[in-house]
Amino acid sequence: MILKIALLIIFFAVTLAVGLYCRRHATDVNGFVLGGRSVGPWLTAFAYGTSYFSAVIFVGYAGQFGWNFGVASTWIGIGNALIGSLLAWVILGRRTRLMSQNLESATMPEFFGKRYGSNALKITASIIAFVFLIPYTASLYNGLSRLFSVAFGIDYTVCIIAMAILTCIYVVAGGYMATAINDFIQGIIMLVGIVAVIAAVLMNQGGFSTALESLASIKGDSAVPGVYNSFFGPDPLGLLGVVLLTSLGTWGLPQMVQKFYAIKNEKAIAKGTIISTVFALVVAGGCYFLGGFGRLFLTPEQVAADGYDAIIPAMISKLPDILIGIVVILVLSASMSTLSSLVLASSSTITLDFLKGNIIKKMSDKLQLVIMRIFVGVFIVISVVIAVYQYKVGNSYIAQLMGVSWGALAGSFLAPFVYALYWKRTTKAACFVSFGFGSVIMIANMLFRSYFPTLLQSPINCGAFAMLAGLIIVPIVSLLTPHPNKEKVDEMFACYDRAVTVSAKTSLSE
């Protein structure tokens, strides 16, 4: 117990020190929200990765999808690395950095407003982000309760409040730069922790080969033996839906895309792409791979009684104390990094996109900073209240909002954002339609799920459908609506054609 408490104290002390150290980078809006657009590849890549993977992934999704798909759930992590990280950096990274700087936009709603020339679009996007980021934020605390019970035997509420206060302090003090540096530290913990835990868990089962053999003997919900250690598992189509939502979905999440706004230069993009991909492969691939062996630790009756969140804690409960302490720090790191990213995105969106120029006509840079810092605290308090309520009441309805939030945000924003970077013909009408379709279908799925086709009753599959449908809806509506102002759009896209000088080793001369 002393060892585990010492690890926690060291972790909290370092996190707090980083926040206070980074105060000098958060003296204006650009520094607080984007770190002065001067963040290097390692910090950006780790900030992207740690914002991507939270306790929801490690405890909830890894347990649930590992149970449903067996070791085939590892494909989810591979998809996260190749689609959610590698392709996201290659397709979005450079263009997002150039276009957002050219438009002088610091948030995704502000980008939409300036790219499509519509203040109403900016306000609508900020409302969608506000409505769906809050339950997403609250869901981050899910999964911590059982781990802290295993490790410390303390009340979950104490854990939530301590984590929230610490996150609030370092985000308010240091802004994006404090978040990025802490994300780097927390990312190192996640990399080391997941490798150590996988090795220890498999060793407890007699090693990798023995664990696979044991898994092959389990029929579970399938009549086919060996299906849980097969290549694509018992439900390949359901697995594909999860891969799409958790991988492609990051392309439309404000807290993820905003990382590209802050990249320092071309070298940072090239290095960041590789680092982010490797990080996702180890962390996400490792989490889902570990979850694939869940059926060796719990019976279907136990999971039916305690839920999927009980699977990962059961797997680590018999590990040595030092490893349990590392797992707790790992999950705390994953949760706090995502939490800081979400509240920073939420506070900047509500301040810059909703209040500034609409509710408060004249807002100085200093006042914007003050209001953003206030809203960081407000959003964290709201998320804590929701999380504690869900824990005390046991309301699984709120816990389901993670999938709904992710689907609504990505379903609304992904298509108009990607087309905005590549296609001059995209119209604001198409953007509005995408916003409406993505939000409405996910809200309807939450309220009237039984009326949906069987395949779309899952929030995961419905979110994947919303994203793919948006990629079709936006070009169709754009072609059916009036052209945007050609002169203004050409001026926006001119940032891509600006001449730059590079060394001979980068580009051969004629």
C-alpha positions in Angstrom: 0.0 0.0 0.0 2.8 2.4 0.8 4.4 1.7 -2.6 1.2 2.3 -4.4 0.5 5.6 -2.5 4.1 6.7 -3.2 3.6 6.2 -6.9 0.4 8.2 -6.8 2.0 11.1 -4.9 5.0 11.2 -7.3 2.6 11.2 -10.3 0.5 14.0 -8.9 3.5 16.1 -7.9 5.1 15.9 -11.4 1.8 16.7 -13.1 1.2 19.7 -10.9 4.8 20.9 -11.3 4.5 20.8 -15.1 1.3 22.9 -15.0 2.9 25.6 -12.9 6.0 25.6 -15.0 4.0 26.2 -18.2 2.3 29.3 -17.0 4.6 31.4 -19.1 3.3 29.8 -22.2 -0.3 30.6 -21.4 -0.2 34.4 -21.3 -2.4 34.9 -24.4 -5.2 33.1 -26.2 -2.9 31.6 -28.9 -0.5 30.3 -26.2 -3.3 29.0 -24.0 -5.2 27.2 -26.7 -2.5 26.2 -29.2 0.8 26.6 -27.4 1.8 29.4 -29.8 1.7 26.9 -32.7 5.2 25.8 -31.8 4.7 22.3 -30.4 7.3 19.8 -31.5 6.7 16.3 -33.0 7.1 14.2 -29.8 4.7 16.4 -27.7 2.2 16.7 -30.5 2.2 12.9 -31.2 1.9 11.9 -27.6 -0.8 14.6 -27.0 -2.7 13.1 -30.0 -2.3 9.5 -28.7 -3.1 10.1 -25.1 -6.2 12.2 -26.0 -7.2 9.3 -28.2 -7.0 6.5 -25.6 -8.6 6.9 -22.1 -9.8 4.7 -19.3 -12.9 4.0 -21.4 -10.6 2.2 -23.9 -8.5 0.3 -21.4 -11.2 -0.8 -19.0 -14.5 -0.5 -20.8 -13.9 -1.1 -24.5 -11.0 -3.5 -24.1 -13.1 -5.6 -21.7 -16.3 -5.4 -23.8 -14.9 -6.0 -27.3 -12.3 -8.5 -26.1 -15.1 -10.5 -24.5 -17.3 -10.2 -27.7 -14.6 -10.8 -30.3 -11.8 -12.6 -28.5 -8.2 -11.9 -29.7 -9.6 -10.7 -33.0 -10.4 -7.5 -31.1 -6.7 -6.7 -31.7 -7.8 -5.5 -35.1 -9.5 -2.6 -33.4 -6.1 -1.4 -32.1 -4.5 -2.0 -35.5 -7.3 0.0 -37.1 -6.8 2.8 -34.5 -3.1 2.9 -35.4 -3.4 2.8 -39.2 -6.6 4.7 -39.8 -7.0 6.8 -36.6 -3.4 7.8 -36.4 -1.3 7.2 -39.6 -3.9 8.2 -42.2 -5.2 11.0 -40.0 -1.8 12.6 -39.8 -1.0 12.0 -43.5 -4.4 13.2 -44.8 -5.3 15.9 -42.3 -2.1 17.0 -40.5 -0.4 19.3 -43.0 -3.5 20.8 -44.6 -5.2 21.4 -41.2 -2.1 23.3 -40.0 -1.9 25.4 -43.1 -5.6 26.2 -43.5 -6.2 26.8 -39.8 -3.3 29.3 -39.7 -4.4 31.0 -42.9 -7.9 31.4 -41.5 -6.6 32.4 -38.1 -8.8 29.8 -36.4 -8.1 28.2 -33.1 -11.0 25.8 -32.8 -13.0 23.5 -35.1 -16.2 25.6 -34.9 -14.2 28.7 -35.7 -12.7 26.9 -38.7 -16.1 26.0 -40.0 -17.3 29.5 -39.6 -14.4 31.1 -41.5 -14.0 28.4 -44.1 -17.7 28.5 -45.1 -18.3 32.2 -44.3 -21.1 31.6 -41.8 -21.3 32.8 -38.2 -24.4 30.7 -37.8 -22.4 27.6 -38.8 -19.8 28.5 -36.1 -22.4 28.9 -33.4 -24.2 25.6 -34.4 -20.9 23.7 -34.4 -20.0 25.1 -30.9 -23.4 24.0 -29.5 -23.0 20.5 -30.9 -19.4 20.4 -29.5 -20.6 21.6 -26.1 -23.6 19.3 -25.9 -21.7 16.1 -26.8 -18.3 16.8 -25.3 -19.7 17.0 -21.7 -21.1 13.4 -21.5 -18.0 12.3 -23.3 -15.9 13.9 -20.6 -18.1 12.4 -17.8 -17.6 8.9 -19.3 -13.8 9.1 -18.8 -14.2 8.4 -15.1 -16.0 5.1 -15.8 -13.7 2.1 -15.1 -11.7 3.9 -12.4 -14.0 2.7 -9.6 -13.1 -1.0 -9.8 -9.4 -0.4 -10.2 -9.2 1.9 -7.2 -11.2 -0.6 -5.2 -8.8 -3.3 -6.2 -5.7 -1.2 -5.5 -6.7 1.0 -2.5 -10.1 0.1 -1.2 -11.1 3.8 -1.3 -14.4 5.4 -2.4 -14.7 6.1 -6.2 -16.0 9.6 -5.5 -12.7 10.6 -3.8 -10.8 9.4 -6.8 -13.0 11.4 -9.2 -12.7 14.6 -7.2 -8.9 14.3 -6.8 -8.3 13.6 -10.5 -10.6 16.4 -11.5 -9.0 19.0 -9.2 -5.5 18.1 -10.3 -6.5 18.2 -14.0 -8.2 21.6 -13.5 -5.1 23.1 -11.8 -2.6 22.2 -14.5 -4.9 23.0 -17.4 -5.9 26.4 -15.9 -2.3 27.2 -15.1 -0.5 26.1 -18.2 -3.1 25.6 -21.0 -2.2 23.6 -24.0 1.5 23.4 -23.4 1.0 22.0 -19.9 -1.4 19.5 -21.4 1.1 18.5 -24.1 4.0 18.0 -21.7 1.9 16.0 -19.2 0.5 14.0 -22.1 4.1 13.1 -23.0 4.9 11.9 -19.5 1.6 10.1 -19.2 2.1 8.5 -22.6 5.4 7.0 -21.5 3.6 5.5 -18.4 1.0 4.1 -20.7 3.5 2.5 -23.1 5.5 0.9 -20.3 2.4 -0.1 -18.3 0.5 -1.9 -21.0 3.6 -4.0 -22.1 4.3 -5.0 -18.4 0.7 -5.8 -17.7 0.2 -8.0 -20.9 3.4 -9.9 -20.1 2.3 -10.5 -16.4 -1.3 -11.5 -17.3 -0.2 -14.0 -19.9 2.5 -15.4 -17.6 -0.3 -16.1 -15.1 -2.0 -18.2 -17.7 1.1 -20.2 -18.5 2.4 -18.0 -21.4 1.0 -16.9 -24.7 0.6 -20.3 -26.4 -1.1 -21.9 -23.3 -3.5 -18.9 -23.0 -4.4 -19.3 -26.7 -5.0 -23.0 -26.3 -7.2 -22.3 -23.2 -9.2 -19.7 -25.2 -9.7 -22.1 -28.1 -11.6 -24.5 -25.8 -14.2 -21.9 -24.9 -17.4 -21.8 -26.9 -19.0 -18.9 -25.0 -21.9 -17.4 -27.0 -20.9 -19.2 -30.1 -21.6 -22.8 -31.1 -18.2 -23.0 -32.8 -15.3 -23.9 -30.6 -12.1 -21.9 -31.1 -13.9 -18.9 -32.4 -12.4 -16.6 -29.8 -8.9 -17.2 -30.9 -9.7 -17.1 -34.6 -8.5 -14.4 -37.0 -11.8 -12.4 -37.3 -13.7 -13.7 -34.3 -17.4 -14.6 -34.0 -18.8 -11.4 -35.6 -16.6 -9.9 -38.4 -19.2 -7.4 -39.4 -19.7 -6.1 -35.9 -15.9 -5.9 -35.5 -15.7 -3.8 -38.7 -18.2 -1.3 -37.3 -16.1 -0.9 -34.1 -12.9 -0.4 -36.1 -14.6 2.3 -38.3 -16.1 4.3 -35.4 -13.0 4.1 -33.1 -10.6 4.8 -36.0 -12.2 7.0 -38.6 -14.1 8.8 -35.9 -11.0 10.6 -34.6 -10.9 12.6 -37.9 -14.0 14.5 -36.8 -13.4 15.0 -33.0 -12.6 18.6 -32.1 -10.1 17.7 -29.3 -8.1 15.4 -31.8 -8.1 17.7 -34.9 -7.0 20.6 -32.7 -3.7 18.9 -32.2 -2.8 19.6 -35.8 -3.4 23.3 -35.3 -0.4 23.5 -33.0 2.3 21.6 -35.0 5.5 23.6 -35.3 6.8 22.7 -38.8 7.1 20.2 -41.6 9.7 18.0 -39.7 7.3 17.9 -36.8 4.6 16.5 -39.0 6.8 13.8 -40.5 8.1 12.6 -37.1 4.8 13.0 -35.4 3.1 10.7 -37.9 5.5 7.9 -37.1 5.5 8.4 -33.4 1.7 8.7 -33.1 1.3 5.5 -35.2 3.7 3.4 -33.1 2.2 4.8 -29.9 -1.3 3.7 -31.0 -0.1 0.3 -32.2 1.4 -0.4 -28.8 -1.3 1.1 -26.5 -4.5 0.4 -28.4 -3.3 -2.9 -29.9 -2.1 -3.9 -26.5 -5.3 -3.0 -24.7 -7.6 -4.9 -27.1 -5.2 -7.8 -27.3 -5.2 -8.1 -23.5 -9.0 -7.8 -23.4 -9.3 -10.7 -25.9 -8.3 -13.1 -23.1 -11.0 -11.9 -20.7 -13.0 -15.2 -21.0 -10.2 -17.0 -19.2 -10.8 -14.9 -16.0 -14.6 -14.5 -15.7 -17.6 -16.6 -16.4 -20.5 -15.4 -18.5 -22.6 -15.3 -15.3 -20.1 -13.0 -13.6 -20.0 -10.7 -16.5 -23.8 -10.6 -16.7 -23.9 -9.7 -13.0 -21.0 -7.2 -12.9 -20.8 -5.9 -16.4 -17.9 -5.6 -18.9 -16.1 -3.1 -16.7 -15.3 -6.0 -14.3 -13.2 -7.9 -16.8 -10.0 -6.0 -16.9 -9.9 -5.4 -13.1 -10.4 -9.2 -12.6 -7.4 -9.8 -15.0 -5.1 -7.6 -12.9 -6.4 -8.3 -9.4 -3.9 -11.2 -8.9 -0.8 -9.3 -10.2 2.0 -8.1 -7.8 1.3 -4.9 -6.0 3.9 -3.0 -8.0 2.1 -3.9 -11.2 -1.3 -3.0 -9.8 0.1 0.4 -8.8 1.4 0.8 -12.4 -2.0 -0.1 -13.8 -3.7 2.5 -11.6 -1.2 5.1 -12.8 -1.7 4.0 -16.4 -5.4 4.3 -16.3 -5.2 7.7 -14.4 -2.8 8.9 -17.1 -5.1 7.8 -19.9 -8.1 9.5 -18.2 -6.4 12.7 -17.2 -4.8 13.3 -20.6 -8.1 12.8 -22.4 -9.9 14.9 -19.8 -7.5 17.8 -20.1 -7.8 17.7 -23.9 -11.6 17.6 -23.8 -12.1 20.4 -21.3 -9.6 22.6 -23.1 -11.5 22.0 -26.4 -14.8 22.7 -24.6 -13.8 25.9 -22.9 -12.1 27.4 -25.9 -15.1 26.5 -28.1 -17.7 28.0 -25.8 -15.6 31.1 -25.3 -14.2 31.9 -28.7 -17.1 30.5 -30.8 -20.2 31.1 -28.8 -19.6 34.0 -26.4 -17.1 36.1 -28.3 -18.9 38.5 -30.7 -22.3 37.0 -30.0 -23.1 37.3 -26.3 -20.1 39.5 -25.4 -19.5 41.9 -28.4 -16.2 43.2 -27.3 -13.9 40.7 -25.6 -10.2 41.5 -25.0 -7.5 38.9 -25.1 -7.2 39.0 -21.3 -10.9 38.6 -20.8 -11.0 35.6 -23.2 -8.3 34.0 -21.1 -10.1 34.5 -17.9 -13.4 33.2 -19.3 -11.7 30.1 -20.8 -10.1 29.3 -17.5 -13.4 29.7 -15.7 -15.1 27.3 -18.1 -12.3 24.7 -17.7 -13.4 24.6 -14.1 -17.1 24.6 -14.9 -16.9 21.8 -17.4 -14.8 19.6 -15.0 -17.4 20.2 -12.2 -20.3 19.2 -14.5 -18.5 16.1 -15.6 -17.8 15.2 -12.0 -21.4 15.6 -11.0 -22.6 13.4 -13.9 -20.0 10.8 -13.1 -20.8 10.6 -9.4 -24.5 10.5 -10.1 -24.0 7.6 -12.6 -21.9 5.8 -10.0 -24.3 6.3 -7.1 -27.5 5.6 -9.0 -26.0 3.0 -11.3 -27.6 4.6 -14.3 -26.3 2.7 -17.3 -28.2 5.2 -19.6 -25.5 7.8 -18.9 -22.7 5.3 -19.3 -23.9 4.7 -22.9 -23.5 8.3 -23.8 -19.8 7.7 -24.6 -20.7 5.9 -27.8 -23.5 8.3 -28.6 -21.2 11.4 -28.1 -18.4 10.0 -30.2 -20.8 9.1 -33.0 -22.6 12.4 -32.9 -19.4 14.5 -33.0 -17.7 12.5 -35.7 -20.9 12.0 -37.7 -21.5 15.8 -37.7 -18.0 17.1 -38.2 -15.9 14.6 -40.1 -17.3 14.9 -43.6 -17.5 18.8 -43.8 -14.1 19.1 -42.2 -12.3 16.7 -44.6 -14.0 18.2 -47.7 -13.3 21.7 -46.4 -9.5 20.9 -46.7 -9.6 19.3 -50.1 -12.7 20.4 -52.2 -13.4 24.1 -53.0 -17.0 23.2 -54.1 -18.1 22.3 -50.6 -21.0 24.5 -49.5 -22.2 25.7 -46.1 -25.6 24.1 -46.8 -23.9 20.7 -47.0 -22.2 21.5 -43.8 -25.5 22.3 -42.0 -27.1 19.1 -43.4 -24.2 17.0 -42.1 -24.4 18.7 -38.7 -28.2 17.9 -38.5 -27.9 14.4 -39.8 -25.1 13.3 -37.5 -26.6 14.8 -34.4 -30.2 13.8 -35.0 -29.6 10.2 -35.9 -27.5 9.6 -32.8 -30.0 11.3 -30.5 -32.7 9.2 -32.1 -30.6 6.1 -31.6 -30.3 6.9 -27.9 -34.1 7.6 -27.4 -35.7 5.2 -29.9 -33.1 2.5 -30.3 -35.6 -0.4 -30.6 -37.1 1.2 -33.8 -33.8 1.1 -35.6 -32.7 -1.8 -37.9 -31.0 -4.5 -35.8 -27.5 -3.6 -37.2 -27.9 0.1 -36.3 -29.3 -0.4 -32.8 -25.8 -0.4 -31.5 -24.5 3.2 -30.9 -21.1 2.0 -32.3 -22.6 0.8 -35.6 -25.0 3.8 -35.8 -22.0 6.2 -35.3 -20.0 4.5 -38.0 -23.1 4.7 -40.3 -23.4 8.5 -39.6 -19.8 9.1 -40.5 -19.9 7.1 -43.8 -23.3 8.7 -44.7 -21.9 12.2 -44.1 -19.1 11.5 -46.6 -21.8 10.8 -49.2 -24.3 13.5 -48.1 -21.9 16.4 -48.2 -20.8 16.2 -51.9 -24.4 15.5 -53.0 -25.8 18.5 -51.2 -22.9 20.6 -52.3 -23.6 19.8 -56.0 -27.2 20.7 -55.5 -26.7 24.0 -53.8 -25.2 27.3 -55.1 -21.5 27.6 -55.6 -19.5 29.3 -52.8 -17.8 32.6 -53.6 -14.9 31.5 -55.9 -12.7 34.4 -55.2 -12.8 33.9 -51.4 -12.4 30.1 -51.6 -9.4 30.5 -54.0 -7.8 32.9 -51.5 -8.3 30.3 -48.7 -6.7 27.5 -50.7 -3.8 29.7 -51.8 -2.0 28.8 -48.6 -1.4 25.4 -50.1 0.3 26.8 -53.2 2.7 29.2 -51.4 6.2 28.7 -52.6 8.7 27.5 -49.9 12.5 26.8 -50.1 13.7 23.4 -49.2 17.1 21.7 -49.1 18.3 19.5 -52.0 18.1 16.4 -49.8 14.3 17.0 -49.6 13.6 17.8 -53.2 15.8 17.3 -56.3 16.3 20.3 -58.6 15.3 20.1 -62.3 
